[in-house]
Amino acid sequence: MAESIIIWLADDADGPSARHRYVAQLVFEVILGCPHHWASDRSDWLASPHRKVQYGGEREEGSAHRIAWIPSAGLLNQSGAQVPPWIWSDATPEATPGGTRLPFGVRSQSDADEIVFSDWWSWAFWMTTCLDDFRFSSTDRDAFGRLEGRKSWAHREGWLERPEVEFRAIAWAKSNGIAFTPSVYRVIPTVDVDSAFAYKHRSPFMTFAAAAQDGVKGRWSRFRDRIQVLRGIQEDAYDTYDWLEQQHREAGMKATYFFLLANRGRYDRGVSWKSHGLQMRIRSLHTSANVGIHPGFAAHESTSSLTMQNEIKRLEEITGESVVRARQHYLLQRPESSWKRLEALGIQQDHSLGYADVPGFRGGMSRAYPAYDVEAERTMNLELHPVGAMDATFMRYLQVSPEMAIDHVVALSNAVREVGGTMRLLWHNESVSDTGEWKGWRLMYKEMLKRIR
């Protein structure tokens, strides 16, 4: 049974800030499953029968009470995206949960050896709010305006290889003898539908234009496949939904599909949202899986929310239900603005938290957790659902074989299993088509689900 926790903020007479409350919610509710509350003062805290946690101040030595102490480096007392200069903690279990160094160290004021303890709460806040993003200018980003994972501190320190915040919180609880509620490991496959069909269910004009282009460029195999599909002789390569749902049923998993319903543009080139065939497919999947919106590139770049709002309305009209889930096309996101836009439009879950170029756990979490607005200093009405691994990362960025990709995903899922987290996969309907650049990846998907379920 989980312990009930009482927390005393030792060095701030004004009481806990929104940041303090956010991190406590993250650690005790989301990760450890422990009920908690803040003490009104020190005497109230000491008199409480609940397990005691002290944040900030000096450690109370020789106390008869069981106290878990976390030093304060000051980040949780600040506001905005500014981060104080880093002091690295000592890489010992005594100084740092997990035994490897972390930033936001605090020097001991009483120890002659000057032990540098870790304010791992400040680090957890820095990780989960994506504060690292704020230090990069537009010139530091890729062609789509995204922060590359390889440039992040988390990648440099190896914090992407496992849900690091969860590992540290659990290590801290265990080292302090805190009883918590272990969670159950889960796998959730998600599928982005950028191009719902390769050839069918497109307008006559688009079909004619694409066929003409195939002829001009001498792509005769594509020209032949297009004709065969349209005549009903051959299956559309990207119509993989029934096969995907069969794999998910056999693995005991329920998937979520994100549909691109944007107006056609340079980076939004899917089947028209007006297509009867696409709408029928969405309604069909809605009976066996979860469905969400895949806001287009133009919606992300627009200074107005109207474009994204229209795309959400299109999906609501198709399914007859409110849309609560979203994943940005190309994993586009700006924490300082994207989360606010989604929240304002009524989206409750954002599934975009991940890097395109490297796999792993951006934000240090595998579990879903609330977003935080560092400008307004508030916990948001938006839940972030981190991505652990994406097909395009392995095939296009890392350029590894399907077999090597399986091994990488298994390693990530084993790390998630250790903390009872959630392994979310991001795949595409065309990546299991077993055609073109995706040859061999259909078998990979089947084998991957078998090994990580």
C-alpha positions as CSV (number, residue, x, y, z in Angstrom):
1,M,0.0,0.0,0.0
2,A,1.3,3.5,-0.9
3,E,2.2,5.8,1.9
4,S,0.5,9.1,2.5
5,I,3.1,12.0,2.1
6,I,3.2,15.3,3.9
7,I,5.7,17.9,2.4
8,W,7.2,20.9,4.2
9,L,8.7,23.7,2.1
10,A,11.6,24.7,4.4
11,D,12.9,27.8,2.9
12,D,9.9,29.8,1.6
13,A,7.5,31.4,4.0
14,D,5.0,32.1,1.2
15,G,4.3,28.4,0.8
16,P,4.7,26.2,-2.3
17,S,4.6,27.8,-5.7
18,A,2.8,26.5,-8.7
19,R,6.1,24.8,-9.7
20,H,6.5,23.1,-6.3
21,R,2.9,21.8,-6.6
22,Y,3.4,20.6,-10.1
23,V,6.5,18.6,-9.4
24,A,4.9,17.1,-6.3
25,Q,2.0,16.0,-8.4
26,L,4.3,14.6,-11.0
27,V,6.4,12.6,-8.5
28,F,3.7,11.4,-6.0
29,E,0.6,11.1,-8.1
30,V,1.8,10.3,-11.6
31,I,4.8,8.2,-10.9
32,L,4.6,6.8,-7.3
33,G,0.8,6.7,-6.8
34,C,1.2,8.2,-3.3
35,P,-1.4,10.6,-1.9
36,H,0.3,13.8,-0.7
37,H,-0.4,17.3,0.7
38,W,1.6,20.3,1.8
39,A,2.1,21.2,5.5
40,S,1.0,24.7,6.5
41,D,4.0,25.1,8.8
42,R,6.9,23.1,10.3
43,S,5.0,22.2,13.5
44,D,2.0,20.9,11.5
45,W,4.5,18.9,9.5
46,L,6.3,17.4,12.5
47,A,3.1,16.5,14.2
48,S,1.7,14.7,11.2
49,P,1.6,10.9,11.3
50,H,2.2,10.8,7.6
51,R,5.6,10.1,5.9
52,K,7.6,13.4,5.9
53,V,9.3,15.0,2.9
54,Q,11.4,18.2,3.3
55,Y,12.1,20.3,0.3
56,G,14.8,22.9,0.7
57,G,16.6,24.1,3.8
58,E,19.2,22.1,5.6
59,R,18.8,18.4,6.3
60,E,17.5,17.8,9.9
61,E,20.2,15.6,11.3
62,G,19.5,13.3,14.2
63,S,15.7,13.7,14.0
64,A,13.6,11.0,15.4
65,H,11.2,11.4,12.5
66,R,11.7,9.6,9.2
67,I,12.4,12.5,6.9
68,A,13.2,12.3,3.2
69,W,15.2,15.5,2.3
70,I,15.5,17.2,-1.1
71,P,17.7,20.3,-1.4
72,S,16.6,23.4,-3.3
73,A,18.7,24.8,-6.2
74,G,16.2,27.6,-6.7
75,L,14.6,26.8,-10.1
76,L,11.2,26.1,-8.5
77,N,11.2,29.6,-6.9
78,Q,11.8,31.3,-10.2
79,S,9.5,32.1,-13.1
80,G,9.7,32.0,-16.9
81,A,12.2,30.1,-19.0
82,Q,15.4,31.3,-17.3
83,V,17.5,28.6,-15.8
84,P,20.2,29.3,-13.1
85,P,23.8,28.3,-13.7
86,W,24.3,24.5,-13.3
87,I,26.3,22.8,-10.6
88,W,26.6,19.1,-11.2
89,S,25.8,16.9,-8.3
90,D,28.1,14.1,-7.0
91,A,27.5,10.8,-8.8
92,T,26.8,8.8,-5.7
93,P,23.5,7.2,-4.4
94,E,23.8,9.3,-1.2
95,A,23.9,12.6,-3.2
96,T,21.8,11.7,-6.2
97,P,19.0,9.3,-6.8
98,G,20.1,6.7,-9.3
99,G,23.8,7.3,-8.6
100,T,24.8,9.3,-11.7
101,R,25.2,13.1,-11.9
102,L,22.4,15.5,-12.4
103,P,22.4,19.3,-12.8
104,F,21.0,21.7,-10.2
105,G,23.4,20.5,-7.5
106,V,23.4,22.1,-4.0
107,R,26.6,22.2,-2.0
108,S,26.5,20.9,1.6
109,Q,26.9,23.8,4.1
110,S,27.9,21.5,6.9
111,D,30.0,18.8,5.4
112,A,33.7,19.4,5.2
113,D,34.0,17.3,2.1
114,E,31.5,19.6,0.3
115,I,29.1,17.0,-0.9
116,V,27.1,18.3,-3.8
117,F,23.5,17.0,-3.4
118,S,21.0,16.9,-6.2
119,D,17.9,19.0,-6.4
120,W,16.4,16.4,-8.6
121,W,13.0,18.1,-8.3
122,S,14.4,21.1,-10.2
123,W,15.9,18.7,-12.8
124,A,12.6,16.9,-13.2
125,F,10.8,20.2,-13.7
126,W,13.4,21.2,-16.3
127,M,13.0,17.9,-18.1
128,T,9.2,17.5,-18.2
129,T,8.5,21.2,-19.2
130,C,11.1,20.9,-22.0
131,L,13.0,24.0,-20.7
132,D,16.0,22.8,-22.8
133,D,14.0,23.9,-25.9
134,F,14.1,27.6,-24.9
135,R,17.8,27.9,-25.2
136,F,17.8,27.2,-28.9
137,S,17.3,29.8,-31.5
138,S,15.6,29.3,-34.9
139,T,19.0,28.9,-36.6
140,D,19.7,25.9,-34.3
141,R,16.7,24.0,-35.6
142,D,16.1,21.7,-38.6
143,A,14.4,22.6,-41.8
144,F,10.9,22.1,-40.2
145,G,11.8,24.3,-37.2
146,R,12.2,21.3,-34.9
147,L,14.7,20.9,-32.1
148,E,17.0,18.0,-33.0
149,G,17.3,15.5,-30.3
150,R,21.0,15.0,-30.9
151,K,21.6,18.6,-29.8
152,S,19.7,18.2,-26.5
153,W,21.3,17.9,-23.1
154,A,19.2,14.8,-22.5
155,H,20.8,13.1,-25.5
156,R,24.3,14.1,-24.4
157,E,23.8,12.7,-20.9
158,G,22.0,9.5,-22.0
159,W,18.7,10.5,-20.4
160,L,16.7,9.5,-23.5
161,E,17.5,5.8,-23.3
162,R,15.0,5.3,-20.5
163,P,12.2,7.3,-18.8
164,E,14.8,8.9,-16.6
165,V,12.5,11.0,-14.4
166,E,10.6,7.9,-13.5
167,F,13.7,6.0,-12.8
168,R,15.1,8.7,-10.5
169,A,11.8,9.2,-8.6
170,I,11.5,5.4,-8.0
171,A,15.1,5.2,-6.9
172,W,14.6,8.0,-4.5
173,A,11.5,6.4,-3.0
174,K,13.3,3.1,-2.6
175,S,16.4,4.6,-1.0
176,N,14.2,6.4,1.5
177,G,12.0,3.4,2.3
178,I,8.9,5.0,0.9
179,A,6.1,2.5,0.1
180,F,4.5,3.3,-3.3
181,T,2.1,1.7,-5.7
182,P,3.9,0.0,-8.6
183,S,2.2,0.6,-12.0
184,V,1.6,-2.1,-14.7
185,Y,3.7,-2.0,-17.8
186,R,1.7,-1.2,-21.0
187,V,2.3,-1.0,-24.7
188,I,0.2,1.4,-26.8
189,P,0.6,1.4,-30.6
190,T,-0.3,4.6,-32.4
191,V,-0.5,5.0,-36.1
192,D,-0.2,8.3,-38.0
193,V,-2.2,8.4,-41.2
194,D,-0.5,11.0,-43.5
195,S,-1.4,9.3,-46.7
196,A,-4.5,7.1,-46.1
197,F,-4.2,5.4,-49.5
198,A,-1.6,5.2,-52.1
199,Y,-3.9,5.3,-55.2
200,K,-7.6,4.9,-54.4
201,H,-10.1,7.3,-53.0
202,R,-8.5,10.3,-54.6
203,S,-10.2,12.8,-56.8
204,P,-10.3,12.2,-60.6
205,F,-8.1,15.3,-61.1
206,M,-5.5,14.2,-58.6
207,T,-5.5,10.7,-60.0
208,F,-5.0,11.9,-63.6
209,A,-2.3,14.3,-62.5
210,A,-0.4,11.7,-60.6
211,A,-0.6,9.1,-63.4
212,A,0.6,11.7,-65.9
213,Q,3.6,12.5,-63.7
214,D,4.4,8.8,-63.4
215,G,4.4,8.6,-67.2
216,V,6.6,11.7,-67.6
217,K,9.1,10.5,-65.0
218,G,9.1,6.9,-66.4
219,R,7.8,5.4,-63.2
220,W,6.1,2.6,-65.0
221,S,5.7,0.2,-62.1
222,R,3.8,2.9,-60.1
223,F,1.7,3.7,-63.2
224,R,0.9,0.0,-63.5
225,D,0.1,-0.4,-59.8
226,R,-2.2,2.6,-59.9
227,I,-4.2,1.2,-62.8
228,Q,-4.4,-2.3,-61.2
229,V,-5.6,-0.8,-57.8
230,L,-8.2,1.4,-59.5
231,R,-9.5,-1.5,-61.5
232,G,-9.9,-3.6,-58.3
233,I,-7.3,-6.2,-59.4
234,Q,-4.7,-5.3,-56.8
235,E,-5.0,-4.1,-53.2
236,D,-3.9,-0.5,-52.3
237,A,-0.5,-0.8,-50.7
238,Y,-1.3,1.7,-48.0
239,D,-4.6,0.2,-47.0
240,T,-3.0,-1.8,-44.2
241,Y,-5.6,-1.0,-41.5
242,D,-7.3,-4.5,-41.3
243,W,-3.8,-6.1,-41.0
244,L,-2.8,-3.7,-38.3
245,E,-5.9,-4.2,-36.3
246,Q,-5.4,-8.0,-36.5
247,Q,-1.9,-7.6,-35.1
248,H,-3.1,-5.4,-32.3
249,R,-5.9,-7.8,-31.4
250,E,-3.5,-10.8,-31.3
251,A,-1.2,-8.8,-29.1
252,G,-4.0,-7.7,-26.8
253,M,-3.5,-4.0,-27.5
254,K,-5.7,-1.1,-28.5
255,A,-4.3,1.4,-31.0
256,T,-4.8,5.0,-31.6
257,Y,-4.9,6.4,-35.2
258,F,-4.2,10.1,-36.0
259,F,-5.7,11.3,-39.3
260,L,-4.4,14.2,-41.4
261,L,-7.4,16.2,-42.5
262,A,-5.6,19.3,-43.7
263,N,-6.1,21.2,-46.9
264,R,-3.6,20.2,-49.5
265,G,-0.2,22.0,-49.2
266,R,3.5,21.6,-49.6
267,Y,3.8,19.4,-46.5
268,D,0.2,18.3,-46.2
269,R,-0.3,16.0,-49.1
270,G,-2.7,13.3,-47.9
271,V,-6.0,12.1,-49.4
272,S,-8.6,14.8,-49.3
273,W,-10.6,15.0,-46.1
274,K,-13.7,15.1,-48.3
275,S,-13.0,11.6,-49.7
276,H,-15.9,9.3,-48.9
277,G,-13.5,6.3,-48.8
278,L,-11.3,8.1,-46.2
279,Q,-14.3,9.0,-44.1
280,M,-15.6,5.4,-44.2
281,R,-12.2,4.1,-43.1
282,I,-12.1,6.6,-40.1
283,R,-15.6,5.5,-39.0
284,S,-14.7,1.8,-39.3
285,L,-11.5,2.2,-37.2
286,H,-13.4,4.3,-34.7
287,T,-15.3,1.1,-33.7
288,S,-12.2,-0.8,-32.7
289,A,-9.6,1.8,-31.9
290,N,-9.1,5.3,-30.6
291,V,-9.0,8.1,-33.2
292,G,-7.4,11.5,-33.0
293,I,-6.5,14.5,-35.2
294,H,-3.2,14.9,-36.9
295,P,-2.9,18.8,-37.3
296,G,-1.2,19.7,-40.5
297,F,2.0,21.7,-41.1
298,A,0.0,24.7,-42.2
299,A,-2.1,24.6,-39.0
300,H,1.1,24.6,-36.9
301,E,2.7,27.4,-38.8
302,S,-0.4,29.6,-38.8
303,T,-0.5,32.5,-36.3
304,S,-4.3,31.9,-36.0
305,S,-5.9,28.8,-34.5
306,L,-8.7,28.8,-37.1
307,T,-6.9,26.3,-39.5
308,M,-6.4,23.7,-36.7
309,Q,-9.9,24.3,-35.4
310,N,-11.4,23.6,-38.9
311,E,-9.4,20.3,-39.0
312,I,-10.7,19.3,-35.6
313,K,-14.2,20.0,-36.7
314,R,-13.8,17.8,-39.8
315,L,-12.9,14.8,-37.6
316,E,-15.8,15.6,-35.2
317,E,-18.2,15.6,-38.1
318,I,-16.9,12.3,-39.3
319,T,-17.0,10.5,-36.0
320,G,-19.8,12.3,-34.3
321,E,-17.8,12.8,-31.2
322,S,-15.6,15.5,-29.7
323,V,-11.9,15.2,-30.5
324,V,-9.7,15.0,-27.5
325,R,-6.5,13.5,-28.9
326,A,-3.9,15.2,-31.2
327,R,-0.5,14.6,-32.6
328,Q,1.2,17.3,-34.6
329,H,2.3,16.4,-38.2
330,Y,6.1,15.9,-38.3
331,L,6.0,16.0,-34.5
332,L,6.0,19.7,-34.8
333,Q,5.7,21.5,-31.5
334,R,6.8,24.6,-29.6
335,P,6.2,24.1,-25.9
336,E,5.8,27.8,-25.4
337,S,2.9,28.0,-27.8
338,S,1.8,24.6,-29.2
339,W,0.4,23.3,-25.9
340,K,-1.6,26.5,-25.3
341,R,-3.2,26.3,-28.7
342,L,-4.2,22.7,-28.2
343,E,-5.6,23.4,-24.8
344,A,-7.6,26.4,-26.0
345,L,-9.1,24.2,-28.8
346,G,-10.3,21.6,-26.3
347,I,-7.7,19.0,-26.9
348,Q,-7.0,17.0,-23.8
349,Q,-4.2,14.8,-24.9
350,D,-1.1,15.7,-27.0
351,H,0.8,12.7,-28.4
352,S,3.7,14.7,-30.0
353,L,6.3,14.6,-27.3
354,G,9.3,12.9,-29.0
355,Y,12.2,13.7,-31.2
356,A,12.2,12.8,-34.9
357,D,15.9,12.1,-35.3
358,V,16.6,9.9,-32.2
359,P,14.4,7.5,-30.2
360,G,13.8,7.7,-26.5
361,F,11.9,9.6,-23.9
362,R,11.9,13.4,-24.4
363,G,10.7,14.8,-21.1
364,G,12.1,11.9,-19.2
365,M,8.7,10.3,-19.0
366,S,6.9,7.3,-20.5
367,R,3.7,7.8,-18.4
368,A,1.2,10.5,-19.5
369,Y,1.6,13.6,-17.4
370,P,0.2,17.2,-17.3
371,A,1.8,19.9,-19.4
372,Y,3.0,23.1,-17.6
373,D,2.9,26.6,-18.9
374,V,6.2,28.3,-17.8
375,E,5.0,31.7,-18.9
376,A,1.7,31.8,-17.0
377,E,3.2,29.5,-14.3
378,R,0.3,27.0,-14.1
379,T,-0.5,23.3,-14.6
380,M,-2.4,23.0,-17.9
381,N,-5.6,21.1,-18.8
382,L,-3.5,19.2,-21.3
383,E,-2.0,15.8,-20.8
384,L,1.3,14.9,-22.6
385,H,1.6,11.3,-23.9
386,P,5.3,10.7,-24.7
387,V,6.5,8.8,-27.8
388,G,9.1,6.1,-27.1
389,A,10.0,5.0,-30.7
390,M,9.0,6.0,-34.2
391,D,9.4,4.0,-37.4
392,A,10.9,6.9,-39.5
393,T,13.5,7.5,-36.8
394,F,15.1,4.1,-37.5
395,M,14.6,3.9,-41.2
396,R,15.3,7.5,-42.3
397,Y,17.4,9.1,-39.6
398,L,19.4,6.2,-38.1
399,Q,19.2,4.2,-41.3
400,V,19.3,0.8,-39.5
401,S,17.8,-2.5,-40.6
402,P,14.4,-3.7,-39.4
403,E,16.2,-6.3,-37.3
404,M,18.3,-3.7,-35.6
405,A,15.3,-1.5,-35.0
406,I,13.5,-4.3,-33.2
407,D,16.5,-4.7,-30.8
408,H,16.5,-1.0,-30.1
409,V,12.7,-0.9,-29.4
410,V,13.1,-4.0,-27.2
411,A,15.8,-2.2,-25.1
412,L,13.6,0.8,-24.7
413,S,10.6,-1.3,-23.8
414,N,12.6,-3.2,-21.2
415,A,13.6,0.1,-19.5
416,V,9.9,1.1,-19.5
417,R,8.9,-2.3,-18.0
418,E,11.3,-1.7,-15.1
419,V,9.4,1.3,-13.9
420,G,5.9,0.0,-14.9
421,G,5.6,2.7,-17.5
422,T,3.9,2.9,-20.9
423,M,5.7,2.2,-24.2
424,R,4.1,4.2,-26.9
425,L,5.0,3.3,-30.5
426,L,4.5,5.8,-33.4
427,W,4.1,4.0,-36.7
428,H,2.5,4.8,-40.1
429,N,0.1,2.9,-42.2
430,E,2.5,2.9,-45.1
431,S,5.5,1.6,-43.1
432,V,3.8,-1.8,-42.9
433,S,3.0,-1.8,-46.6
434,D,6.1,-3.9,-47.4
435,T,6.7,-1.8,-50.5
436,G,9.4,0.6,-51.6
437,E,11.6,1.9,-48.9
438,W,9.5,0.0,-46.3
439,K,10.3,-3.5,-47.7
440,G,10.8,-5.8,-44.7
441,W,9.2,-3.5,-42.1
442,R,5.8,-5.3,-42.0
443,L,7.4,-8.5,-40.6
444,M,9.4,-6.2,-38.3
445,Y,6.2,-4.7,-36.8
446,K,4.7,-8.1,-36.2
447,E,7.8,-9.4,-34.5
448,M,8.3,-6.2,-32.5
449,L,4.8,-6.4,-31.0
450,K,5.4,-10.1,-30.1
451,R,8.7,-9.3,-28.3
452,I,7.6,-6.2,-26.3
453,R,4.0,-7.1,-25.3
